[in-house]
Amino acid sequence: MNGYLSVIPKPRWQDVIDVLFVAYVIYRIALLIRGTRTMQMVVGLAMVAAAFVGSQMLGLFTLNWLLNNFLGSLIVILVVIFQADIRRALTGVGARSLFGGRASSGGVAQEIVVAASWLSARRIGALIVLEQGIGLQEYVETGRAIDGEVSPELIESIFIAGSPLHDGAVIIKGDRVLAAACLLPLSSNPTVSLTLGTRHRAGIGLTEDNDAVVVIVSEEDGTISIAHDGELVRGFDTARLLETLQDLPS
């Protein structure tokens, strides 16, 4: 017994750090794909791997040959299937999104909450995007440049009925409104409720591939929602919305 134990290397402090770092990366990746189509594809690949092992154990040579050739090109397959998620993760690393983003200041959060509450009370739809670590220039370019200081009056005037800029999203960076009437990608997640309108699906769609935070006001019932990391949380009141925006990671 002592002979077997002697061949087991003693753990180093570097090994502990190595394991913790890999575990953290896997955890962050799991958070990125949770509730998305990627998670469903991961489950599918796991089933293919299980079938490969089963075909070996049961002697199913034809099936084993097919799966062996399929899994032999696994790296290429993973890059093709998960290209959007890989792009999002690599962009996030450069912008520190895996370890926290950039939040709006308390003053800007207050201004946004005042505007959202005003719009909600009048059931005026709105789509307000808060840029975090990953830049949104490609979406800014789809709208009309504003470059104005954030204020409730500016946001309200953009979304009020009859405004030529009310369709689309407002994009905010720091304390500046960069642009209005911006086009956002609609969510392609099949699990998103079909009862959600275009405004909500656009908010979710942007955050599936970006670390932005999107405040959404429903024109049907005035409900205030937040989209972040591809997920939508509904039913915010003024106090909870302010607390949520102020508590974003910095």
C-alpha positions in Angstrom: 0.0 0.0 0.0 2.8 2.4 0.9 4.4 1.6 -2.5 1.3 2.8 -4.3 1.2 5.9 -2.3 4.8 6.7 -3.0 4.1 7.1 -6.7 1.3 9.7 -6.2 2.9 13.1 -6.5 2.4 15.6 -3.7 0.1 18.5 -4.7 1.8 21.8 -5.1 0.3 25.2 -4.5 0.4 25.8 -8.2 -1.8 22.8 -8.7 -4.5 24.3 -6.4 -4.4 27.6 -8.3 -4.6 25.7 -11.6 -7.6 23.6 -10.6 -9.4 26.7 -9.2 -8.8 28.7 -12.3 -10.0 26.0 -14.6 -13.1 25.5 -12.4 -13.9 29.2 -12.5 -13.5 29.3 -16.3 -15.8 26.3 -16.7 -18.3 28.0 -14.3 -18.3 31.2 -16.4 -18.8 29.2 -19.6 -21.7 27.4 -18.1 -23.3 30.8 -17.1 -22.8 32.0 -20.7 -24.6 29.1 -22.3 -27.2 28.5 -19.7 -30.7 28.7 -21.1 -29.5 29.2 -24.7 -29.4 27.0 -27.8 -25.8 26.3 -27.0 -26.8 24.4 -23.9 -29.1 22.2 -26.0 -26.2 21.5 -28.5 -23.9 20.6 -25.6 -26.5 18.1 -24.4 -26.7 16.7 -28.0 -22.9 16.3 -28.2 -22.9 14.5 -24.9 -25.5 12.1 -26.2 -23.3 11.5 -29.3 -20.3 10.8 -27.1 -22.4 8.4 -25.0 -23.5 6.6 -28.2 -19.9 6.3 -29.2 -18.9 4.7 -26.0 -22.0 2.4 -26.1 -21.2 1.3 -29.7 -17.7 0.2 -28.5 -19.0 -1.7 -25.6 -21.8 -3.4 -27.6 -19.6 -4.1 -30.7 -21.7 -2.0 -33.1 -18.9 -1.6 -35.5 -20.6 0.4 -38.3 -22.1 2.9 -35.8 -18.8 3.1 -34.0 -17.0 3.8 -37.3 -19.4 6.6 -38.2 -19.2 8.2 -34.8 -15.4 7.8 -34.7 -15.1 9.8 -37.9 -17.6 12.4 -36.6 -15.8 12.9 -33.4 -12.4 12.9 -35.2 -13.4 16.3 -36.6 -14.7 17.5 -33.2 -12.6 20.7 -33.1 -13.8 21.9 -36.4 -17.4 21.0 -35.5 -17.2 22.9 -32.2 -15.8 26.0 -33.9 -18.7 25.9 -36.5 -21.4 25.2 -34.0 -20.3 27.6 -31.3 -18.7 30.4 -33.4 -21.1 33.0 -31.9 -20.4 31.9 -28.4 -16.6 31.8 -29.0 -16.7 35.3 -30.4 -18.7 36.5 -27.5 -16.4 34.9 -24.9 -13.2 36.2 -26.6 -14.7 39.7 -26.9 -15.7 39.5 -23.3 -12.1 38.6 -22.2 -10.8 41.6 -24.0 -13.4 43.8 -22.3 -13.2 42.1 -18.9 -16.8 40.8 -19.3 -15.9 37.4 -17.7 -14.8 39.2 -14.6 -17.2 42.1 -14.5 -18.4 44.9 -16.8 -18.7 48.7 -16.5 -21.8 50.0 -14.8 -23.5 53.3 -15.2 -22.9 55.9 -12.5 -25.5 56.4 -9.8 -26.5 59.7 -11.3 -27.1 58.2 -14.7 -29.0 55.3 -13.2 -31.3 57.8 -11.4 -32.0 59.7 -14.7 -32.8 56.4 -16.5 -35.2 55.3 -13.7 -37.0 58.7 -13.8 -37.4 58.4 -17.6 -38.5 54.7 -17.5 -41.1 55.4 -14.7 -42.5 58.3 -16.7 -42.8 56.2 -19.9 -44.2 53.3 -17.9 -47.0 55.4 -16.3 -48.1 56.5 -19.8 -47.5 53.1 -21.4 -45.0 54.4 -23.9 -42.7 51.7 -25.2 -39.0 52.1 -24.8 -35.7 50.3 -25.4 -32.8 51.7 -23.5 -29.4 50.1 -23.9 -26.6 50.6 -21.4 -23.2 49.8 -22.8 -20.9 47.9 -20.5 -17.5 46.4 -21.3 -18.2 45.4 -24.9 -18.5 48.2 -27.4 -21.8 48.8 -29.3 -20.5 50.9 -32.2 -21.9 48.6 -34.8 -25.4 49.1 -33.4 -24.8 52.9 -32.9 -24.2 53.2 -36.6 -27.6 51.8 -37.5 -29.3 54.7 -35.7 -29.2 58.5 -35.6 -26.3 60.1 -33.7 -27.3 62.1 -30.6 -24.2 62.5 -28.4 -26.2 64.3 -25.7 -26.0 64.2 -21.9 -28.3 61.6 -20.4 -31.5 63.2 -19.0 -35.1 62.1 -18.4 -36.3 64.8 -20.8 -34.1 63.6 -23.6 -35.0 60.0 -23.2 -38.7 60.8 -22.9 -38.8 63.0 -25.9 -37.1 60.3 -28.0 -39.7 57.7 -27.2 -42.9 59.8 -27.0 -45.5 59.0 -29.6 -45.0 60.8 -32.9 -41.2 61.3 -32.4 -39.3 60.3 -35.6 -36.8 58.5 -33.4 -39.2 56.4 -31.2 -38.8 53.2 -33.2 -35.6 51.3 -32.2 -33.3 51.6 -29.3 -31.4 54.3 -27.5 -27.8 53.5 -26.7 -26.1 55.0 -23.7 -22.4 55.0 -22.9 -21.4 56.4 -19.6 -23.4 59.6 -19.2 -23.9 60.2 -22.9 -26.8 59.2 -25.2 -24.8 58.0 -28.3 -27.7 57.4 -30.7 -31.4 56.7 -31.0 -33.5 54.6 -33.4 -30.8 51.9 -33.4 -31.6 48.4 -34.8 -30.9 45.5 -32.5 -30.8 41.8 -33.4 -33.8 39.7 -32.5 -33.3 36.7 -30.2 -32.9 33.4 -31.9 -33.4 31.4 -28.7 -36.3 29.0 -29.3 -37.1 29.0 -25.5 -38.0 32.7 -25.5 -41.8 33.1 -25.0 -43.8 33.7 -28.2 -45.9 36.2 -26.2 -43.0 38.6 -26.1 -43.1 41.4 -28.7 -40.3 42.7 -31.0 -39.0 45.2 -28.4 -38.4 42.5 -25.8 -37.0 40.0 -28.3 -34.5 42.7 -29.5 -33.4 43.4 -25.9 -32.8 39.7 -25.3 -31.1 39.2 -28.7 -28.5 41.9 -28.1 -27.6 40.6 -24.7 -27.1 37.0 -26.0 -24.0 38.2 -27.7 -23.0 41.2 -25.6 -22.6 42.2 -22.0 -24.9 45.2 -22.3 -27.9 45.9 -20.0 -31.2 46.7 -21.7 -34.1 48.4 -19.9 -37.4 47.7 -21.7 -40.7 49.5 -21.1 -43.8 47.7 -22.5 -46.3 49.8 -24.5 -49.0 47.2 -23.8 -49.1 47.4 -20.0 -46.2 49.7 -19.0 -44.2 46.8 -17.4 -40.5 47.6 -16.9 -38.1 44.7 -17.7 -34.3 44.2 -17.8 -32.5 42.0 -20.3 -29.0 40.9 -19.5 -26.9 37.8 -20.4 -29.7 36.6 -22.7 -32.3 36.6 -20.0 -35.3 38.8 -19.3 -36.5 39.7 -15.9 -39.9 41.5 -15.7 -41.9 43.5 -13.2 -39.5 46.2 -11.9 -40.8 49.0 -9.8 -38.9 52.3 -9.4 -37.0 51.3 -6.3 -36.0 47.9 -7.6 -34.9 49.3 -11.0 -32.7 51.9 -9.4 -31.1 49.4 -7.0 -30.5 47.0 -9.9 -28.8 49.6 -12.1 -26.7 50.9 -9.3 -25.6 47.4 -8.3 -24.3 46.5 -11.7 -20.7 45.2 -11.5 -18.0 47.9 -12.0 
